[in-house]
Amino acid sequence: MSKDYLYDIIGLGECLVDVVVDPPGKDSVHFEGRAGGAPVNVLACASKLGLKTGFIGMLSNDALGKYLMKTLVDAGVCVRHAAVTSKYPTTLAIVSLDEKGDRSFSFYRNNTSDVMLDKEDVDFSAIDKSRIFHFGSVSMTAEPSRSATLAAAAYAKKAGCLVSYDPNLRPSLWSSMEEAYRVIHRGLEYADLVKVSEEELFFLTNAGTLEQGVEKLLGQYSFKLLALTLGPKGCSVYTKSKHFHSNTYDVKVVDTTGAGDAFWGAFLYKILSINKEISSLTDDEIVDIIHFSNAAGALTTTARGAIPALPSKYDIEYCIKNVPLCS
């Protein structure tokens, strides 16, 4: 390559503590805190698979922020571009799990550290040195982090990065769904690679079917690739001219937290490993990317937490060879 890169992926967004709450007992409630935030989960997955990753965001200097910083460092994510504040506390996401391991969220996030990231806190030079810039919509739910996120995405696009975007809809974080619709669409304007869930696709397109929703998004924006995650039904991947689908792997689900992020971290890893223009990927290469990413996402559901549950490359390859697909 003609450009000298410092990072394979630089990610911007929220880094917070997921407080996982067990069903209440007779006299008490039990909970456990773990590092979370969709962008950092993606970075940690890619780092575990061997990529060089960096994080742009704001962390608190409180005890929880120090825990998050250590977790990122231990996961191999570079934190030299993260801003640190003593003024604002760490964000908490309260995660409740049902009997199937599916999640529901509530947030303690007023004037907390991740929301207070300002444009002046963003190290744009790190974006210049990255192959992929990754971001999501959670950092765009409030100011000043909204403006900081959009400025970074626009900068990455102009700098020639491959821009990755996860709309990651969290309705409770938006003042209204109309605002969510408008702002999330602004992020789509910069994206080359997009991952959406079924819920997010219907929300963003108001379409009657998945096929209509996909057609609308691909017609409205200049994505190079769109990945539609379908939970236990696997995923579909679309380019301008091709469509691929595969079911995911039949594993015992414990906790779905971070599964979509692991899927996307593995997806970006494979894209960079193949090292070709998206339009030049062969059918076999795209199918290989899907199987690898599905395995990464599935394996992450077999243990509690996001970053602690991320699989190794060996685990993923073993799953592909030995675990049957869901019927």
Steps between C-alpha positions, in 0.01 A plus 500: 500500500615853431380634836677421828230401751527510879165326558293247315186632672445816700167512681316792655215489747377387838697297751291423806428244768231242429337417835348156447217442746392152604134438585442635854514260789290512812699770679748639247594552136825372355686677224836495330677779311686444175660724241266579213413733218447379144802673339746369758354149473567511125854624560571237765380222268714624212797538732461144630508381140829678441419848372643828631216704646461836670224671697381861487259600775478648847559298815446610857785505750274336758547140614276361227677704233834365614356150477386570144841637405672188634252273323568666166876482550477133600290437187774648282313820410720810492361773729753778435233695308238476776420816697480466880281716723468548875184710459257233379425147628496177303183404315308197625284275283269278703462171312223254585500153350196281439494121511626485138796728567344792310561848637315813598676825585460807718765770541649740753641745249428866580822704478715189517842469345426339164230756413734791574750425225551825307643560155807649668557166675519304174849418374435529127860407422427146625221472243749594226710200598218242495371263233148486645313758706216343701217677684143449618195705588509482881760777509261710288208491744609825673736793474789563495586142401255514208687780326835340584392168348365652180808721460724195536295297252511782245874536552554124457306503175712784361820332624423191292428261787258215449216622723313240707169583669271319741170688552455307829157639585436553874159673516523596868805719432325728248276794585265381226494237229471775241832638618650151496385446143645830381836473675564133427438572133765773516751233599399286203614778265865428584490120513664247270431190712176482701364243745129514589261274686148421381356751748738772384433432132124536542545812714729669248295418191136463610493211254248218503754220444870443553557490126331836452699649786831380359409627154411840643824540696720384214317733264526799732866470599829404340594214732758254378341229716201454730483222760159415644522302824209268570576359844467119504417512128855615418558789266460625147764704318428730210715682253368707212471191285504194727315347795626226731343331803604241755348374825711532809648220713294291739648581841354517851418866563579643844524874437456684169685813621767598247412232245430750223819688585705180487338420165603841367850497647560164333343629178735799485794273583421279202450797267844633590661156490381436144625852416297560185252760386150400610386494137779252420406242764407163352186312598710246692680777690173662607358165612820437697464841669140421594581161652794643696293791632198285584725266699653791692158638587359161597792410725472831683149402613631189678646695794399804702622844409631644176878542510557204737302276263677594177632190320849442364571430136557135592158485671332650193668263256417202724135609511481527121633148458317326781180678602190454284305792362159579645220350295 
